[in-house]
Every structure is written in C-alpha cells, then in structure tokens.
Amino acid sequence: MKEDRKMATMSQRISAFYRQSGGPGNPQIQRILEEHLLYGRDHGIPGKKEDINDVLREVFLNDHSTRPLVIGLLRMRAALKEQWEAYLNALRHEDRRKVEELEKL
C-alpha cells in the first residue's frame, strides 16, 4: 500500500540516487540528472525542466489564500511590461524620425 510507505528525506533520496547511478564520480551523472529533471514524474510537465519561478507560481497559485495576490502581481507585471514596450517603441519611432530629418539635411 502506498499509505504504508514512508516518504524518504531528500538526503535519503540523494543517497539512493548515487547508489543506483554508480556514485558521485560517475561521468554520466549530469546526463542522468538532466533526464530526471526533464522527465521525472515528480518534476512537473514531461519534457520541460522546471525552474524556481515555475515551482513558486505553482505553490502560490494552488493556495486559495495567495492566489488573488499572485494573479494580481502577474497582471501588474504584464501591464508594466506592455507599457515598457510601448515606451521603447515610441523611442524607436522618434529616433527613426530624427534620422530621417537629418538625412534630408
């Protein structure tokens, strides 16, 4: 039964990994870890390596008490990014206009 199995601590999991993979000196460790991070069933979407942003987003979006705050922050970030892009585009347009004026002279 799954309920009867005790969850291993992170250090126990790391030790078991090294025992199974030939120890920390094994040159294949980096490849094995990369494959695990991409396809391990405890690491999210298969084929996509999670980063800290994915983990934090998932934790806080799944908590009903923090979800509105996170959604608000994500919306604010998107709006700020959109305004920044509009500002940069306006600067580029102004630069092009000045170059065209200088070329006419």
Secondary structure, 3 states (H helix, E strand, C coil): CCCCCCCCCHHHHHHHHHHHHCCCCCCCHHHHHHHHHHHCCCCCCCCCCCCHHHHHHHHHHCCCCCHHHHHHHHHHHHHHHHHHHHHHHHHHHHHHHHHHHHHHC
